[in-house]
Amino acid sequence: MTYEEIKKINASLKPMDIKGKKYIPVNERVKAFRMLVPDGTIETELLNSGDYIIFKAKIFVNGDLKATGYAEEIRGSSSINRTSALENAETSAVGRALGFLVIGIDTSIASFEEVNNAQMFNEANKLATPSEKAGLIASARARGIEVE
């Protein structure tokens, strides 16, 4: 897997727009990885499954660890996280790990899903009670999410 191969495959990916910026969805990053490295491996590990779901993703090429990515989601913090926080965190971790391999990135490691989730978080924050809001803001800032 050379930089030129990655560059070529990245040009074929279909970005999605959020506020004028282009982001590549995780499914596109996974497809690109499979095209570049058919025998490559993506492993995920659930690190925490309480109110804060934390996943770690590892990307292997020829058996060698090439990238890792982490993601955290808060159960119930958005409409998606009311039912699918676990899946959301796993997908985000995979997207970040693939981003660190330069797959599907242009200006940001963040995937479409990650940025979209942050926007939904901001919307949920607007509807939260004052004490819920304080917790959501503190958690988001600790994770580096820009909140309104």
DRENLUMBA-351835 format. One record per residue (C-alpha): x, y, z; residue in three letters; chain. Coordinates in steps of 0.001 Angstrom, whole numbers, plus 500000, padded with zeros to 6 digits. Example, Ala and Ser with C-alpha at 12.3 -4.5 7.8 and 13.67 -1.06 7.14 Angstrom:
% residues 2
<r east="512300" north="495500" up="507800" resn="Ala" chain="A"/>
<r east="513670" north="498940" up="507140" resn="Ser" chain="A"/>
% end
This chain:
% residues 148
<r east="500000" north="500000" up="500000" resn="Met" chain="A"/>
<r east="501784" north="503103" up="498744" resn="Thr" chain="A"/>
<r east="500903" north="506748" up="499181" resn="Tyr" chain="A"/>
<r east="500087" north="506954" up="495457" resn="Glu" chain="A"/>
<r east="497654" north="504032" up="495772" resn="Glu" chain="A"/>
<r east="496003" north="505698" up="498763" resn="Ile" chain="A"/>
<r east="495829" north="509031" up="496938" resn="Lys" chain="A"/>
<r east="494177" north="507386" up="493929" resn="Lys" chain="A"/>
<r east="491604" north="505523" up="496009" resn="Ile" chain="A"/>
<r east="490847" north="508621" up="498109" resn="Asn" chain="A"/>
<r east="490004" north="510512" up="494913" resn="Ala" chain="A"/>
<r east="487317" north="507915" up="494150" resn="Ser" chain="A"/>
<r east="485567" north="508227" up="497546" resn="Leu" chain="A"/>
<r east="482227" north="510001" up="497875" resn="Lys" chain="A"/>
<r east="482396" north="512777" up="500465" resn="Pro" chain="A"/>
<r east="479402" north="514188" up="502314" resn="Met" chain="A"/>
<r east="479035" north="517855" up="503129" resn="Asp" chain="A"/>
<r east="478597" north="519344" up="506591" resn="Ile" chain="A"/>
<r east="478574" north="523129" up="506752" resn="Lys" chain="A"/>
<r east="480668" north="523446" up="503605" resn="Gly" chain="A"/>
<r east="483321" north="520902" up="504603" resn="Lys" chain="A"/>
<r east="483708" north="517485" up="502995" resn="Lys" chain="A"/>
<r east="483889" north="514360" up="505139" resn="Tyr" chain="A"/>
<r east="484193" north="510740" up="504083" resn="Ile" chain="A"/>
<r east="481759" north="508295" up="505727" resn="Pro" chain="A"/>
<r east="483245" north="505287" up="507496" resn="Val" chain="A"/>
<r east="481681" north="502802" up="505072" resn="Asn" chain="A"/>
<r east="483611" north="504488" up="502230" resn="Glu" chain="A"/>
<r east="486847" north="504316" up="504263" resn="Arg" chain="A"/>
<r east="486302" north="500610" up="504961" resn="Val" chain="A"/>
<r east="485662" north="499892" up="501260" resn="Lys" chain="A"/>
<r east="488830" north="501779" up="500329" resn="Ala" chain="A"/>
<r east="490845" north="499815" up="502891" resn="Phe" chain="A"/>
<r east="489477" north="496510" up="501541" resn="Arg" chain="A"/>
<r east="490390" north="497530" up="497975" resn="Met" chain="A"/>
<r east="493903" north="498581" up="499020" resn="Leu" chain="A"/>
<r east="494583" north="495701" up="501407" resn="Val" chain="A"/>
<r east="492240" north="492759" up="500712" resn="Pro" chain="A"/>
<r east="493938" north="490667" up="503407" resn="Asp" chain="A"/>
<r east="494102" north="493515" up="505920" resn="Gly" chain="A"/>
<r east="492394" north="493222" up="509269" resn="Thr" chain="A"/>
<r east="490237" north="495601" up="511259" resn="Ile" chain="A"/>
<r east="489861" north="494618" up="514910" resn="Glu" chain="A"/>
<r east="487691" north="496393" up="517456" resn="Thr" chain="A"/>
<r east="487734" north="496145" up="521221" resn="Glu" chain="A"/>
<r east="485089" north="497363" up="523644" resn="Leu" chain="A"/>
<r east="486939" north="499117" up="526479" resn="Leu" chain="A"/>
<r east="483958" north="500401" up="528462" resn="Asn" chain="A"/>
<r east="480248" north="499621" up="528183" resn="Ser" chain="A"/>
<r east="478692" north="501683" up="530966" resn="Gly" chain="A"/>
<r east="477134" north="505082" up="530368" resn="Asp" chain="A"/>
<r east="480274" north="505969" up="528422" resn="Tyr" chain="A"/>
<r east="480920" north="503531" up="525587" resn="Ile" chain="A"/>
<r east="484582" north="503421" up="524560" resn="Ile" chain="A"/>
<r east="485943" north="501462" up="521609" resn="Phe" chain="A"/>
<r east="489428" north="500942" up="520292" resn="Lys" chain="A"/>
<r east="489989" north="499947" up="516661" resn="Ala" chain="A"/>
<r east="493220" north="498485" up="515289" resn="Lys" chain="A"/>
<r east="494208" north="498267" up="511637" resn="Ile" chain="A"/>
<r east="496643" north="495535" up="510576" resn="Phe" chain="A"/>
<r east="498447" north="495244" up="507233" resn="Val" chain="A"/>
<r east="500352" north="492008" up="506620" resn="Asn" chain="A"/>
<r east="499926" north="491199" up="510306" resn="Gly" chain="A"/>
<r east="501570" north="494452" up="511433" resn="Asp" chain="A"/>
<r east="499660" north="496994" up="513494" resn="Leu" chain="A"/>
<r east="499544" north="500158" up="511378" resn="Lys" chain="A"/>
<r east="496964" north="502380" up="513104" resn="Ala" chain="A"/>
<r east="494660" north="502657" up="516088" resn="Thr" chain="A"/>
<r east="491639" north="504822" up="516741" resn="Gly" chain="A"/>
<r east="489476" north="505421" up="519785" resn="Tyr" chain="A"/>
<r east="485927" north="506691" up="520143" resn="Ala" chain="A"/>
<r east="483612" north="507409" up="523033" resn="Glu" chain="A"/>
<r east="479863" north="507868" up="523001" resn="Glu" chain="A"/>
<r east="477518" north="508674" up="525854" resn="Ile" chain="A"/>
<r east="474395" north="506542" up="526101" resn="Arg" chain="A"/>
<r east="471314" north="508653" up="525460" resn="Gly" chain="A"/>
<r east="473259" north="511790" up="524434" resn="Ser" chain="A"/>
<r east="471606" north="511916" up="520990" resn="Ser" chain="A"/>
<r east="468774" north="510224" up="519158" resn="Ser" chain="A"/>
<r east="471222" north="507694" up="517709" resn="Ile" chain="A"/>
<r east="472888" north="507071" up="521079" resn="Asn" chain="A"/>
<r east="469547" north="506297" up="522722" resn="Arg" chain="A"/>
<r east="469507" north="503005" up="520836" resn="Thr" chain="A"/>
<r east="472897" north="502512" up="519193" resn="Ser" chain="A"/>
<r east="475666" north="504092" up="521284" resn="Ala" chain="A"/>
<r east="477724" north="500893" up="521158" resn="Leu" chain="A"/>
<r east="477567" north="500590" up="517376" resn="Glu" chain="A"/>
<r east="478149" north="504309" up="516927" resn="Asn" chain="A"/>
<r east="481321" north="504242" up="519035" resn="Ala" chain="A"/>
<r east="482667" north="501194" up="517222" resn="Glu" chain="A"/>
<r east="482076" north="502745" up="513803" resn="Thr" chain="A"/>
<r east="483712" north="506012" up="514866" resn="Ser" chain="A"/>
<r east="486779" north="504195" up="516223" resn="Ala" chain="A"/>
<r east="487193" north="502333" up="512913" resn="Val" chain="A"/>
<r east="486808" north="505559" up="510950" resn="Gly" chain="A"/>
<r east="489467" north="507310" up="513046" resn="Arg" chain="A"/>
<r east="491915" north="504404" up="512732" resn="Ala" chain="A"/>
<r east="491486" north="504369" up="508946" resn="Leu" chain="A"/>
<r east="491931" north="508134" up="508935" resn="Gly" chain="A"/>
<r east="495285" north="507722" up="510655" resn="Phe" chain="A"/>
<r east="496227" north="505477" up="507730" resn="Leu" chain="A"/>
<r east="495365" north="508462" up="505478" resn="Val" chain="A"/>
<r east="492364" north="506624" up="504072" resn="Ile" chain="A"/>
<r east="489461" north="508943" up="503392" resn="Gly" chain="A"/>
<r east="490979" north="512118" up="504734" resn="Ile" chain="A"/>
<r east="491624" north="515457" up="503145" resn="Asp" chain="A"/>
<r east="491599" north="518114" up="505834" resn="Thr" chain="A"/>
<r east="490410" north="516169" up="508891" resn="Ser" chain="A"/>
<r east="490717" north="512769" up="510552" resn="Ile" chain="A"/>
<r east="487068" north="513098" up="511555" resn="Ala" chain="A"/>
<r east="484565" north="511111" up="509538" resn="Ser" chain="A"/>
<r east="481157" north="512327" up="508400" resn="Phe" chain="A"/>
<r east="479556" north="510299" up="511205" resn="Glu" chain="A"/>
<r east="481805" north="511824" up="513847" resn="Glu" chain="A"/>
<r east="481067" north="515406" up="512805" resn="Val" chain="A"/>
<r east="477375" north="514679" up="512350" resn="Asn" chain="A"/>
<r east="477234" north="513156" up="515847" resn="Asn" chain="A"/>
<r east="478851" north="516263" up="517321" resn="Ala" chain="A"/>
<r east="476177" north="518390" up="515660" resn="Gln" chain="A"/>
<r east="473414" north="516145" up="517025" resn="Met" chain="A"/>
<r east="475065" north="516380" up="520434" resn="Phe" chain="A"/>
<r east="474834" north="520174" up="520227" resn="Asn" chain="A"/>
<r east="471139" north="519907" up="519374" resn="Glu" chain="A"/>
<r east="470488" north="517488" up="522279" resn="Ala" chain="A"/>
<r east="472376" north="519855" up="524554" resn="Asn" chain="A"/>
<r east="469913" north="522628" up="523685" resn="Lys" chain="A"/>
<r east="467013" north="520453" up="524910" resn="Leu" chain="A"/>
<r east="468671" north="519165" up="528102" resn="Ala" chain="A"/>
<r east="467921" north="520270" up="531642" resn="Thr" chain="A"/>
<r east="470545" north="522547" up="533254" resn="Pro" chain="A"/>
<r east="472194" north="519667" up="535157" resn="Ser" chain="A"/>
<r east="472136" north="517374" up="532097" resn="Glu" chain="A"/>
<r east="473543" north="520228" up="530030" resn="Lys" chain="A"/>
<r east="476478" north="520760" up="532406" resn="Ala" chain="A"/>
<r east="477361" north="517055" up="532232" resn="Gly" chain="A"/>
<r east="477050" north="516925" up="528440" resn="Leu" chain="A"/>
<r east="479219" north="520013" up="527979" resn="Ile" chain="A"/>
<r east="481919" north="518795" up="530371" resn="Ala" chain="A"/>
<r east="482026" north="515379" up="528706" resn="Ser" chain="A"/>
<r east="482132" north="516847" up="525206" resn="Ala" chain="A"/>
<r east="484909" north="519282" up="526010" resn="Arg" chain="A"/>
<r east="486920" north="516510" up="527664" resn="Ala" chain="A"/>
<r east="486690" north="514639" up="524353" resn="Arg" chain="A"/>
<r east="487662" north="517666" up="522296" resn="Gly" chain="A"/>
<r east="484204" north="518253" up="520812" resn="Ile" chain="A"/>
<r east="483417" north="521870" up="520082" resn="Glu" chain="A"/>
<r east="480088" north="522708" up="521719" resn="Val" chain="A"/>
<r east="477881" north="525780" up="521458" resn="Glu" chain="A"/>
% end
